[in-house]
Amino acid sequence: MGIIGLGISLLALVFMVIGLVPFLGWLNWFTTLPLAVIGATLGGSAAARSRSPFGIAGLIIGVLVFFIGAGRLFVGCGIF
């Protein structure tokens, strides 16, 4: 489950990089934030159960992507 969480977190990272482009910030709402939450949840679950390095990496990447994506939306007045 750790590899799945890492994969989903990396997919969220790809969408976040695309969402940083002006006028494409709406991608953060539909792809980045939900995928980051799912990836962090699966990674955290795997890290708590078996201390999987993939789970820990998925958790860290998911949380970072979520906060960077939410910060981008905050700067662009997408989140108040």
PDB file with SEQRES, HELIX, SHEET and CRYST1 records, atoms N, CA, C and O in Angstrom:
SEQRES   1 A   80  MET GLY ILE ILE GLY LEU GLY ILE SER LEU LEU ALA LEU          
SEQRES   2 A   80  VAL PHE MET VAL ILE GLY LEU VAL PRO PHE LEU GLY TRP          
SEQRES   3 A   80  LEU ASN TRP PHE THR THR LEU PRO LEU ALA VAL ILE GLY          
SEQRES   4 A   80  ALA THR LEU GLY GLY SER ALA ALA ALA ARG SER ARG SER          
SEQRES   5 A   80  PRO PHE GLY ILE ALA GLY LEU ILE ILE GLY VAL LEU VAL          
SEQRES   6 A   80  PHE PHE ILE GLY ALA GLY ARG LEU PHE VAL GLY CYS GLY          
SEQRES   7 A   80  ILE PHE                                                      
HELIX    1 AA1 GLY A    2  GLY A   19  1                                  18    
HELIX    2 AA2 TRP A   26  LEU A   27  1                                   2    
HELIX    3 AA3 ASN A   28  THR A   32  3                                   5    
HELIX    4 AA4 LEU A   33  SER A   50  1                                  18    
HELIX    5 AA5 PRO A   53  VAL A   75  1                                  23    
CRYST1    1.000    1.000    1.000  90.00  90.00  90.00 P 1           1          
ATOM      1  N   MET A   1       0.817  -1.177   0.000  1.00  0.00           N  
ATOM      2  CA  MET A   1       0.000   0.000   0.000  1.00  0.00           C  
ATOM      3  C   MET A   1       0.870   1.254   0.000  1.00  0.00           C  
ATOM      4  O   MET A   1       0.420   2.320  -0.419  1.00  0.00           O  
ATOM      5  N   GLY A   2       2.104   1.135   0.463  1.00  0.00           N  
ATOM      6  CA  GLY A   2       3.010   2.272   0.469  1.00  0.00           C  
ATOM      7  C   GLY A   2       3.395   2.718  -0.927  1.00  0.00           C  
ATOM      8  O   GLY A   2       3.524   3.913  -1.191  1.00  0.00           O  
ATOM      9  N   ILE A   3       3.577   1.758  -1.820  1.00  0.00           N  
ATOM     10  CA  ILE A   3       3.938   2.099  -3.204  1.00  0.00           C  
ATOM     11  C   ILE A   3       2.764   2.792  -3.894  1.00  0.00           C  
ATOM     12  O   ILE A   3       2.969   3.707  -4.691  1.00  0.00           O  
ATOM     13  N   ILE A   4       1.559   2.371  -3.600  1.00  0.00           N  
ATOM     14  CA  ILE A   4       0.379   3.014  -4.188  1.00  0.00           C  
ATOM     15  C   ILE A   4       0.258   4.452  -3.680  1.00  0.00           C  
ATOM     16  O   ILE A   4      -0.017   5.363  -4.462  1.00  0.00           O  
ATOM     17  N   GLY A   5       0.459   4.659  -2.385  1.00  0.00           N  
ATOM     18  CA  GLY A   5       0.412   6.008  -1.817  1.00  0.00           C  
ATOM     19  C   GLY A   5       1.491   6.906  -2.399  1.00  0.00           C  
ATOM     20  O   GLY A   5       1.247   8.081  -2.672  1.00  0.00           O  
ATOM     21  N   LEU A   6       2.688   6.352  -2.588  1.00  0.00           N  
ATOM     22  CA  LEU A   6       3.771   7.123  -3.200  1.00  0.00           C  
ATOM     23  C   LEU A   6       3.439   7.475  -4.641  1.00  0.00           C  
ATOM     24  O   LEU A   6       3.684   8.599  -5.079  1.00  0.00           O  
ATOM     25  N   GLY A   7       2.885   6.526  -5.378  1.00  0.00           N  
ATOM     26  CA  GLY A   7       2.525   6.785  -6.769  1.00  0.00           C  
ATOM     27  C   GLY A   7       1.463   7.859  -6.900  1.00  0.00           C  
ATOM     28  O   GLY A   7       1.552   8.728  -7.767  1.00  0.00           O  
ATOM     29  N   ILE A   8       0.460   7.800  -6.038  1.00  0.00           N  
ATOM     30  CA  ILE A   8      -0.598   8.812  -6.082  1.00  0.00           C  
ATOM     31  C   ILE A   8      -0.051  10.172  -5.670  1.00  0.00           C  
ATOM     32  O   ILE A   8      -0.442  11.189  -6.241  1.00  0.00           O  
ATOM     33  N   SER A   9       0.839  10.206  -4.695  1.00  0.00           N  
ATOM     34  CA  SER A   9       1.441  11.474  -4.283  1.00  0.00           C  
ATOM     35  C   SER A   9       2.304  12.061  -5.393  1.00  0.00           C  
ATOM     36  O   SER A   9       2.313  13.275  -5.596  1.00  0.00           O  
ATOM     37  N   LEU A  10       3.024  11.213  -6.104  1.00  0.00           N  
ATOM     38  CA  LEU A  10       3.825  11.711  -7.225  1.00  0.00           C  
ATOM     39  C   LEU A  10       2.946  12.211  -8.365  1.00  0.00           C  
ATOM     40  O   LEU A  10       3.293  13.182  -9.038  1.00  0.00           O  
ATOM     41  N   LEU A  11       1.815  11.555  -8.584  1.00  0.00           N  
ATOM     42  CA  LEU A  11       0.871  12.032  -9.591  1.00  0.00           C  
ATOM     43  C   LEU A  11       0.308  13.397  -9.188  1.00  0.00           C  
ATOM     44  O   LEU A  11       0.136  14.275 -10.033  1.00  0.00           O  
ATOM     45  N   ALA A  12       0.024  13.570  -7.907  1.00  0.00           N  
ATOM     46  CA  ALA A  12      -0.432  14.875  -7.415  1.00  0.00           C  
ATOM     47  C   ALA A  12       0.649  15.929  -7.596  1.00  0.00           C  
ATOM     48  O   ALA A  12       0.346  17.087  -7.882  1.00  0.00           O  
ATOM     49  N   LEU A  13       1.912  15.536  -7.432  1.00  0.00           N  
ATOM     50  CA  LEU A  13       3.030  16.462  -7.641  1.00  0.00           C  
ATOM     51  C   LEU A  13       3.090  16.928  -9.086  1.00  0.00           C  
ATOM     52  O   LEU A  13       3.335  18.107  -9.344  1.00  0.00           O  
ATOM     53  N   VAL A  14       2.872  16.031 -10.022  1.00  0.00           N  
ATOM     54  CA  VAL A  14       2.867  16.393 -11.446  1.00  0.00           C  
ATOM     55  C   VAL A  14       1.746  17.388 -11.735  1.00  0.00           C  
ATOM     56  O   VAL A  14       1.963  18.389 -12.418  1.00  0.00           O  
ATOM     57  N   PHE A  15       0.549  17.115 -11.219  1.00  0.00           N  
ATOM     58  CA  PHE A  15      -0.569  18.036 -11.437  1.00  0.00           C  
ATOM     59  C   PHE A  15      -0.339  19.371 -10.733  1.00  0.00           C  
ATOM     60  O   PHE A  15      -0.793  20.407 -11.219  1.00  0.00           O  
ATOM     61  N   MET A  16       0.363  19.363  -9.587  1.00  0.00           N  
ATOM     62  CA  MET A  16       0.645  20.609  -8.899  1.00  0.00           C  
ATOM     63  C   MET A  16       1.580  21.488  -9.721  1.00  0.00           C  
ATOM     64  O   MET A  16       1.386  22.701  -9.800  1.00  0.00           O  
ATOM     65  N   VAL A  17       2.593  20.878 -10.333  1.00  0.00           N  
ATOM     66  CA  VAL A  17       3.524  21.641 -11.160  1.00  0.00           C  
ATOM     67  C   VAL A  17       2.784  22.260 -12.347  1.00  0.00           C  
ATOM     68  O   VAL A  17       3.038  23.411 -12.702  1.00  0.00           O  
ATOM     69  N   ILE A  18       1.879  21.509 -12.955  1.00  0.00           N  
ATOM     70  CA  ILE A  18       1.074  22.058 -14.046  1.00  0.00           C  
ATOM     71  C   ILE A  18       0.152  23.158 -13.517  1.00  0.00           C  
ATOM     72  O   ILE A  18      -0.069  24.154 -14.204  1.00  0.00           O  
ATOM     73  N   GLY A  19      -0.384  22.994 -12.315  1.00  0.00           N  
ATOM     74  CA  GLY A  19      -1.288  23.971 -11.718  1.00  0.00           C  
ATOM     75  C   GLY A  19      -0.613  25.254 -11.295  1.00  0.00           C  
ATOM     76  O   GLY A  19      -1.295  26.236 -11.001  1.00  0.00           O  
ATOM     77  N   LEU A  20       0.724  25.275 -11.255  1.00  0.00           N  
ATOM     78  CA  LEU A  20       1.435  26.501 -10.918  1.00  0.00           C  
ATOM     79  C   LEU A  20       1.477  27.488 -12.079  1.00  0.00           C  
ATOM     80  O   LEU A  20       1.780  28.664 -11.879  1.00  0.00           O  
ATOM     81  N   VAL A  21       1.178  27.026 -13.279  1.00  0.00           N  
ATOM     82  CA  VAL A  21       1.144  27.881 -14.450  1.00  0.00           C  
ATOM     83  C   VAL A  21      -0.064  28.817 -14.327  1.00  0.00           C  
ATOM     84  O   VAL A  21      -1.150  28.367 -13.962  1.00  0.00           O  
ATOM     85  N   PRO A  22       0.108  30.105 -14.624  1.00  0.00           N  
ATOM     86  CA  PRO A  22      -1.042  31.016 -14.545  1.00  0.00           C  
ATOM     87  C   PRO A  22      -2.215  30.525 -15.407  1.00  0.00           C  
ATOM     88  O   PRO A  22      -2.020  29.980 -16.493  1.00  0.00           O  
ATOM     89  N   PHE A  23      -3.396  30.726 -14.911  1.00  0.00           N  
ATOM     90  CA  PHE A  23      -4.672  30.338 -15.526  1.00  0.00           C  
ATOM     91  C   PHE A  23      -4.914  28.831 -15.508  1.00  0.00           C  
ATOM     92  O   PHE A  23      -5.907  28.364 -16.066  1.00  0.00           O  
ATOM     93  N   LEU A  24      -4.034  28.069 -14.884  1.00  0.00           N  
ATOM     94  CA  LEU A  24      -4.277  26.634 -14.736  1.00  0.00           C  
ATOM     95  C   LEU A  24      -4.387  26.242 -13.255  1.00  0.00           C  
ATOM     96  O   LEU A  24      -4.291  25.064 -12.910  1.00  0.00           O  
ATOM     97  N   GLY A  25      -4.584  27.222 -12.401  1.00  0.00           N  
ATOM     98  CA  GLY A  25      -4.704  26.964 -10.975  1.00  0.00           C  
ATOM     99  C   GLY A  25      -5.937  26.156 -10.607  1.00  0.00           C  
ATOM    100  O   GLY A  25      -5.984  25.556  -9.533  1.00  0.00           O  
ATOM    101  N   TRP A  26      -6.934  26.132 -11.481  1.00  0.00           N  
ATOM    102  CA  TRP A  26      -8.139  25.352 -11.212  1.00  0.00           C  
ATOM    103  C   TRP A  26      -7.827  23.865 -11.121  1.00  0.00           C  
ATOM    104  O   TRP A  26      -8.597  23.105 -10.533  1.00  0.00           O  
ATOM    105  N   LEU A  27      -6.691  23.437 -11.705  1.00  0.00           N  
ATOM    106  CA  LEU A  27      -6.303  22.019 -11.584  1.00  0.00           C  
ATOM    107  C   LEU A  27      -6.054  21.632 -10.133  1.00  0.00           C  
ATOM    108  O   LEU A  27      -6.235  20.476  -9.753  1.00  0.00           O  
ATOM    109  N   ASN A  28      -5.638  22.606  -9.322  1.00  0.00           N  
ATOM    110  CA  ASN A  28      -5.378  22.299  -7.916  1.00  0.00           C  
ATOM    111  C   ASN A  28      -6.643  21.850  -7.201  1.00  0.00           C  
ATOM    112  O   ASN A  28      -6.587  20.977  -6.335  1.00  0.00           O  
ATOM    113  N   TRP A  29      -7.780  22.435  -7.552  1.00  0.00           N  
ATOM    114  CA  TRP A  29      -9.029  22.046  -6.912  1.00  0.00           C  
ATOM    115  C   TRP A  29      -9.441  20.630  -7.280  1.00  0.00           C  
ATOM    116  O   TRP A  29      -9.865  19.858  -6.420  1.00  0.00           O  
ATOM    117  N   PHE A  30      -9.316  20.289  -8.562  1.00  0.00           N  
ATOM    118  CA  PHE A  30      -9.883  19.034  -9.060  1.00  0.00           C  
ATOM    119  C   PHE A  30      -8.924  17.852  -9.043  1.00  0.00           C  
ATOM    120  O   PHE A  30      -9.368  16.705  -8.992  1.00  0.00           O  
ATOM    121  N   THR A  31      -7.630  18.105  -9.085  1.00  0.00           N  
ATOM    122  CA  THR A  31      -6.694  16.987  -9.145  1.00  0.00           C  
ATOM    123  C   THR A  31      -5.679  17.004  -8.010  1.00  0.00           C  
ATOM    124  O   THR A  31      -5.504  15.992  -7.331  1.00  0.00           O  
ATOM    125  N   THR A  32      -5.015  18.119  -7.793  1.00  0.00           N  
ATOM    126  CA  THR A  32      -3.897  18.156  -6.857  1.00  0.00           C  
ATOM    127  C   THR A  32      -4.324  17.888  -5.421  1.00  0.00           C  
ATOM    128  O   THR A  32      -3.804  16.978  -4.775  1.00  0.00           O  
ATOM    129  N   LEU A  33      -5.264  18.671  -4.923  1.00  0.00           N  
ATOM    130  CA  LEU A  33      -5.632  18.536  -3.515  1.00  0.00           C  
ATOM    131  C   LEU A  33      -6.268  17.183  -3.188  1.00  0.00           C  
ATOM    132  O   LEU A  33      -5.883  16.573  -2.191  1.00  0.00           O  
ATOM    133  N   PRO A  34      -7.221  16.688  -3.978  1.00  0.00           N  
ATOM    134  CA  PRO A  34      -7.773  15.360  -3.637  1.00  0.00           C  
ATOM    135  C   PRO A  34      -6.737  14.238  -3.738  1.00  0.00           C  
ATOM    136  O   PRO A  34      -6.701  13.347  -2.890  1.00  0.00           O  
ATOM    137  N   LEU A  35      -5.892  14.284  -4.777  1.00  0.00           N  
ATOM    138  CA  LEU A  35      -4.881  13.231  -4.910  1.00  0.00           C  
ATOM    139  C   LEU A  35      -3.841  13.313  -3.796  1.00  0.00           C  
ATOM    140  O   LEU A  35      -3.357  12.283  -3.327  1.00  0.00           O  
ATOM    141  N   ALA A  36      -3.498  14.512  -3.373  1.00  0.00           N  
ATOM    142  CA  ALA A  36      -2.534  14.655  -2.285  1.00  0.00           C  
ATOM    143  C   ALA A  36      -3.091  14.094  -0.981  1.00  0.00           C  
ATOM    144  O   ALA A  36      -2.366  13.454  -0.219  1.00  0.00           O  
ATOM    145  N   VAL A  37      -4.361  14.330  -0.725  1.00  0.00           N  
ATOM    146  CA  VAL A  37      -4.983  13.797   0.491  1.00  0.00           C  
ATOM    147  C   VAL A  37      -5.044  12.272   0.440  1.00  0.00           C  
ATOM    148  O   VAL A  37      -4.748  11.605   1.432  1.00  0.00           O  
ATOM    149  N   ILE A  38      -5.423  11.725  -0.700  1.00  0.00           N  
ATOM    150  CA  ILE A  38      -5.499  10.266  -0.841  1.00  0.00           C  
ATOM    151  C   ILE A  38      -4.104   9.647  -0.713  1.00  0.00           C  
ATOM    152  O   ILE A  38      -3.934   8.641  -0.023  1.00  0.00           O  
ATOM    153  N   GLY A  39      -3.112  10.240  -1.371  1.00  0.00           N  
ATOM    154  CA  GLY A  39      -1.747   9.719  -1.294  1.00  0.00           C  
ATOM    155  C   GLY A  39      -1.178   9.798   0.108  1.00  0.00           C  
ATOM    156  O   GLY A  39      -0.515   8.864   0.559  1.00  0.00           O  
ATOM    157  N   ALA A  40      -1.428  10.912   0.813  1.00  0.00           N  
ATOM    158  CA  ALA A  40      -0.933  11.044   2.181  1.00  0.00           C  
ATOM    159  C   ALA A  40      -1.635  10.062   3.116  1.00  0.00           C  
ATOM    160  O   ALA A  40      -1.012   9.523   4.031  1.00  0.00           O  
ATOM    161  N   THR A  41      -2.916   9.830   2.892  1.00  0.00           N  
ATOM    162  CA  THR A  41      -3.656   8.877   3.726  1.00  0.00           C  
ATOM    163  C   THR A  41      -3.137   7.460   3.536  1.00  0.00           C  
ATOM    164  O   THR A  41      -2.892   6.744   4.506  1.00  0.00           O  
ATOM    165  N   LEU A  42      -2.971   7.062   2.284  1.00  0.00           N  
ATOM    166  CA  LEU A  42      -2.448   5.712   2.030  1.00  0.00           C  
ATOM    167  C   LEU A  42      -1.005   5.576   2.506  1.00  0.00           C  
ATOM    168  O   LEU A  42      -0.630   4.547   3.068  1.00  0.00           O  
ATOM    169  N   GLY A  43      -0.201   6.605   2.284  1.00  0.00           N  
ATOM    170  CA  GLY A  43       1.186   6.562   2.752  1.00  0.00           C  
ATOM    171  C   GLY A  43       1.274   6.522   4.259  1.00  0.00           C  
ATOM    172  O   GLY A  43       2.082   5.780   4.815  1.00  0.00           O  
ATOM    173  N   GLY A  44       0.443   7.321   4.934  1.00  0.00           N  
ATOM    174  CA  GLY A  44       0.439   7.312   6.395  1.00  0.00           C  
ATOM    175  C   GLY A  44      -0.029   5.991   6.963  1.00  0.00           C  
ATOM    176  O   GLY A  44       0.476   5.532   7.988  1.00  0.00           O  
ATOM    177  N   SER A  45      -0.984   5.386   6.305  1.00  0.00           N  
ATOM    178  CA  SER A  45      -1.472   4.078   6.746  1.00  0.00           C  
ATOM    179  C   SER A  45      -0.378   3.017   6.615  1.00  0.00           C  
ATOM    180  O   SER A  45      -0.181   2.199   7.513  1.00  0.00           O  
ATOM    181  N   ALA A  46       0.323   3.045   5.492  1.00  0.00           N  
ATOM    182  CA  ALA A  46       1.406   2.078   5.290  1.00  0.00           C  
ATOM    183  C   ALA A  46       2.571   2.342   6.236  1.00  0.00           C  
ATOM    184  O   ALA A  46       3.206   1.403   6.716  1.00  0.00           O  
ATOM    185  N   ALA A  47       2.855   3.613   6.504  1.00  0.00           N  
ATOM    186  CA  ALA A  47       3.956   3.943   7.410  1.00  0.00           C  
ATOM    187  C   ALA A  47       3.624   3.541   8.839  1.00  0.00           C  
ATOM    188  O   ALA A  47       4.511   3.121   9.583  1.00  0.00           O  
ATOM    189  N   ALA A  48       2.373   3.662   9.232  1.00  0.00           N  
ATOM    190  CA  ALA A  48       1.987   3.303  10.593  1.00  0.00           C  
ATOM    191  C   ALA A  48       1.979   1.793  10.801  1.00  0.00           C  
ATOM    192  O   ALA A  48       2.287   1.306  11.889  1.00  0.00           O  
ATOM    193  N   ARG A  49       1.626   1.059   9.752  1.00  0.00           N  
ATOM    194  CA  ARG A  49       1.545  -0.399   9.898  1.00  0.00           C  
ATOM    195  C   ARG A  49       2.902  -1.079   9.863  1.00  0.00           C  
ATOM    196  O   ARG A  49       3.196  -1.925  10.707  1.00  0.00           O  
ATOM    197  N   SER A  50       3.732  -0.715   8.890  1.00  0.00           N  
ATOM    198  CA  SER A  50       4.946  -1.505   8.706  1.00  0.00           C  
ATOM    199  C   SER A  50       6.214  -0.673   8.569  1.00  0.00           C  
ATOM    200  O   SER A  50       7.264  -1.216   8.225  1.00  0.00           O  
ATOM    201  N   ARG A  51       6.145   0.621   8.827  1.00  0.00           N  
ATOM    202  CA  ARG A  51       7.305   1.502   8.677  1.00  0.00           C  
ATOM    203  C   ARG A  51       7.929   1.391   7.290  1.00  0.00           C  
ATOM    204  O   ARG A  51       9.151   1.378   7.138  1.00  0.00           O  
ATOM    205  N   SER A  52       7.078   1.312   6.301  1.00  0.00           N  
ATOM    206  CA  SER A  52       7.518   1.196   4.914  1.00  0.00           C  
ATOM    207  C   SER A  52       8.149   2.514   4.463  1.00  0.00           C  
ATOM    208  O   SER A  52       7.553   3.574   4.653  1.00  0.00           O  
ATOM    209  N   PRO A  53       9.350   2.466   3.867  1.00  0.00           N  
ATOM    210  CA  PRO A  53       9.955   3.713   3.381  1.00  0.00           C  
ATOM    211  C   PRO A  53       9.142   4.352   2.257  1.00  0.00           C  
ATOM    212  O   PRO A  53       9.133   5.575   2.110  1.00  0.00           O  
ATOM    213  N   PHE A  54       8.458   3.523   1.464  1.00  0.00           N  
ATOM    214  CA  PHE A  54       7.601   4.065   0.421  1.00  0.00           C  
ATOM    215  C   PHE A  54       6.399   4.785   1.035  1.00  0.00           C  
ATOM    216  O   PHE A  54       5.969   5.821   0.528  1.00  0.00           O  
ATOM    217  N   GLY A  55       5.866   4.246   2.109  1.00  0.00           N  
ATOM    218  CA  GLY A  55       4.755   4.879   2.796  1.00  0.00           C  
ATOM    219  C   GLY A  55       5.146   6.211   3.419  1.00  0.00           C  
ATOM    220  O   GLY A  55       4.395   7.183   3.351  1.00  0.00           O  
ATOM    221  N   ILE A  56       6.328   6.247   4.027  1.00  0.00           N  
ATOM    222  CA  ILE A  56       6.815   7.496   4.624  1.00  0.00           C  
ATOM    223  C   ILE A  56       7.042   8.544   3.547  1.00  0.00           C  
ATOM    224  O   ILE A  56       6.688   9.710   3.724  1.00  0.00           O  
ATOM    225  N   ALA A  57       7.634   8.129   2.425  1.00  0.00           N  
ATOM    226  CA  ALA A  57       7.863   9.064   1.318  1.00  0.00           C  
ATOM    227  C   ALA A  57       6.543   9.558   0.744  1.00  0.00           C  
ATOM    228  O   ALA A  57       6.414  10.743   0.436  1.00  0.00           O  
ATOM    229  N   GLY A  58       5.558   8.672   0.592  1.00  0.00           N  
ATOM    230  CA  GLY A  58       4.248   9.067   0.094  1.00  0.00           C  
ATOM    231  C   GLY A  58       3.559  10.043   1.032  1.00  0.00           C  
ATOM    232  O   GLY A  58       2.912  10.988   0.582  1.00  0.00           O  
ATOM    233  N   LEU A  59       3.694   9.821   2.330  1.00  0.00           N  
ATOM    234  CA  LEU A  59       3.108  10.715   3.323  1.00  0.00           C  
ATOM    235  C   LEU A  59       3.745  12.100   3.248  1.00  0.00           C  
ATOM    236  O   LEU A  59       3.039  13.108   3.224  1.00  0.00           O  
ATOM    237  N   ILE A  60       5.064  12.151   3.211  1.00  0.00           N  
ATOM    238  CA  ILE A  60       5.764  13.438   3.184  1.00  0.00           C  
ATOM    239  C   ILE A  60       5.457  14.200   1.899  1.00  0.00           C  
ATOM    240  O   ILE A  60       5.155  15.393   1.940  1.00  0.00           O  
ATOM    241  N   ILE A  61       5.532  13.517   0.765  1.00  0.00           N  
ATOM    242  CA  ILE A  61       5.260  14.184  -0.515  1.00  0.00           C  
ATOM    243  C   ILE A  61       3.813  14.644  -0.585  1.00  0.00           C  
ATOM    244  O   ILE A  61       3.543  15.749  -1.056  1.00  0.00           O  
ATOM    245  N   GLY A  62       2.878  13.821  -0.127  1.00  0.00           N  
ATOM    246  CA  GLY A  62       1.469  14.189  -0.144  1.00  0.00           C  
ATOM    247  C   GLY A  62       1.178  15.426   0.693  1.00  0.00           C  
ATOM    248  O   GLY A  62       0.434  16.308   0.263  1.00  0.00           O  
ATOM    249  N   VAL A  63       1.760  15.495   1.885  1.00  0.00           N  
ATOM    250  CA  VAL A  63       1.536  16.652   2.758  1.00  0.00           C  
ATOM    251  C   VAL A  63       2.164  17.908   2.158  1.00  0.00           C  
ATOM    252  O   VAL A  63       1.547  18.974   2.169  1.00  0.00           O  
ATOM    253  N   LEU A  64       3.383  17.791   1.636  1.00  0.00           N  
ATOM    254  CA  LEU A  64       4.032  18.955   1.020  1.00  0.00           C  
ATOM    255  C   LEU A  64       3.258  19.451  -0.199  1.00  0.00           C  
ATOM    256  O   LEU A  64       3.065  20.655  -0.366  1.00  0.00           O  
ATOM    257  N   VAL A  65       2.822  18.540  -1.034  1.00  0.00           N  
ATOM    258  CA  VAL A  65       2.060  18.919  -2.229  1.00  0.00           C  
ATOM    259  C   VAL A  65       0.746  19.583  -1.823  1.00  0.00           C  
ATOM    260  O   VAL A  65       0.329  20.562  -2.443  1.00  0.00           O  
ATOM    261  N   PHE A  66       0.099  19.063  -0.796  1.00  0.00           N  
ATOM    262  CA  PHE A  66      -1.156  19.666  -0.351  1.00  0.00           C  
ATOM    263  C   PHE A  66      -0.930  21.102   0.106  1.00  0.00           C  
ATOM    264  O   PHE A  66      -1.679  21.997  -0.286  1.00  0.00           O  
ATOM    265  N   PHE A  67       0.086  21.334   0.924  1.00  0.00           N  
ATOM    266  CA  PHE A  67       0.302  22.681   1.439  1.00  0.00           C  
ATOM    267  C   PHE A  67       0.789  23.645   0.359  1.00  0.00           C  
ATOM    268  O   PHE A  67       0.415  24.818   0.375  1.00  0.00           O  
ATOM    269  N   ILE A  68       1.597  23.186  -0.558  1.00  0.00           N  
ATOM    270  CA  ILE A  68       2.029  24.059  -1.651  1.00  0.00           C  
ATOM    271  C   ILE A  68       0.849  24.380  -2.569  1.00  0.00           C  
ATOM    272  O   ILE A  68       0.680  25.531  -2.970  1.00  0.00           O  
ATOM    273  N   GLY A  69       0.039  23.390  -2.904  1.00  0.00           N  
ATOM    274  CA  GLY A  69      -1.137  23.624  -3.738  1.00  0.00           C  
ATOM    275  C   GLY A  69      -2.155  24.535  -3.064  1.00  0.00           C  
ATOM    276  O   GLY A  69      -2.726  25.414  -3.709  1.00  0.00           O  
ATOM    277  N   ALA A  70      -2.384  24.328  -1.768  1.00  0.00           N  
ATOM    278  CA  ALA A  70      -3.315  25.188  -1.041  1.00  0.00           C  
ATOM    279  C   ALA A  70      -2.743  26.597  -0.909  1.00  0.00           C  
ATOM    280  O   ALA A  70      -3.489  27.575  -0.953  1.00  0.00           O  
ATOM    281  N   GLY A  71      -1.431  26.706  -0.748  1.00  0.00           N  
ATOM    282  CA  GLY A  71      -0.797  28.023  -0.701  1.00  0.00           C  
ATOM    283  C   GLY A  71      -0.940  28.762  -2.015  1.00  0.00           C  
ATOM    284  O   GLY A  71      -1.162  29.972  -2.033  1.00  0.00           O  
ATOM    285  N   ARG A  72      -0.812  28.036  -3.113  1.00  0.00           N  
ATOM    286  CA  ARG A  72      -1.009  28.640  -4.445  1.00  0.00           C  
ATOM    287  C   ARG A  72      -2.438  29.134  -4.597  1.00  0.00           C  
ATOM    288  O   ARG A  72      -2.665  30.211  -5.148  1.00  0.00           O  
ATOM    289  N   LEU A  73      -3.397  28.364  -4.117  1.00  0.00           N  
ATOM    290  CA  LEU A  73      -4.788  28.808  -4.182  1.00  0.00           C  
ATOM    291  C   LEU A  73      -5.033  29.988  -3.251  1.00  0.00           C  
ATOM    292  O   LEU A  73      -5.836  30.864  -3.573  1.00  0.00           O  
ATOM    293  N   PHE A  74      -4.367  30.032  -2.114  1.00  0.00           N  
ATOM    294  CA  PHE A  74      -4.526  31.147  -1.190  1.00  0.00           C  
ATOM    295  C   PHE A  74      -3.987  32.434  -1.802  1.00  0.00           C  
ATOM    296  O   PHE A  74      -4.617  33.484  -1.680  1.00  0.00           O  
ATOM    297  N   VAL A  75      -2.848  32.369  -2.447  1.00  0.00           N  
ATOM    298  CA  VAL A  75      -2.267  33.544  -3.086  1.00  0.00           C  
ATOM    299  C   VAL A  75      -3.154  34.033  -4.220  1.00  0.00           C  
ATOM    300  O   VAL A  75      -3.286  35.240  -4.423  1.00  0.00           O  
ATOM    301  N   GLY A  76      -3.758  33.125  -4.955  1.00  0.00           N  
ATOM    302  CA  GLY A  76      -4.633  33.489  -6.057  1.00  0.00           C  
ATOM    303  C   GLY A  76      -6.069  33.735  -5.642  1.00  0.00           C  
ATOM    304  O   GLY A  76      -6.952  33.815  -6.495  1.00  0.00           O  
ATOM    305  N   CYS A  77      -6.324  33.857  -4.328  1.00  0.00           N  
ATOM    306  CA  CYS A  77      -7.653  34.113  -3.766  1.00  0.00           C  
ATOM    307  C   CYS A  77      -8.625  32.963  -4.045  1.00  0.00           C  
ATOM    308  O   CYS A  77      -9.831  33.191  -4.143  1.00  0.00           O  
ATOM    309  N   GLY A  78      -8.129  31.758  -4.173  1.00  0.00           N  
ATOM    310  CA  GLY A  78      -8.996  30.595  -4.360  1.00  0.00           C  
ATOM    311  C   GLY A  78      -9.453  30.001  -3.051  1.00  0.00           C  
ATOM    312  O   GLY A  78     -10.479  29.323  -3.009  1.00  0.00           O  
ATOM    313  N   ILE A  79      -8.704  30.242  -1.958  1.00  0.00           N  
ATOM    314  CA  ILE A  79      -9.063  29.782  -0.619  1.00  0.00           C  
ATOM    315  C   ILE A  79      -8.944  30.988   0.297  1.00  0.00           C  
ATOM    316  O   ILE A  79      -7.911  31.657   0.317  1.00  0.00           O  
ATOM    317  N   PHE A  80     -10.004  31.269   1.060  1.00  0.00           N  
ATOM    318  CA  PHE A  80      -9.943  32.407   1.978  1.00  0.00           C  
ATOM    319  C   PHE A  80      -9.701  31.947   3.368  1.00  0.00           C  
ATOM    320  O   PHE A  80      -9.619  32.766   4.283  1.00  0.00           O  
TER     321      PHE A  80                                                      
END                                                                             
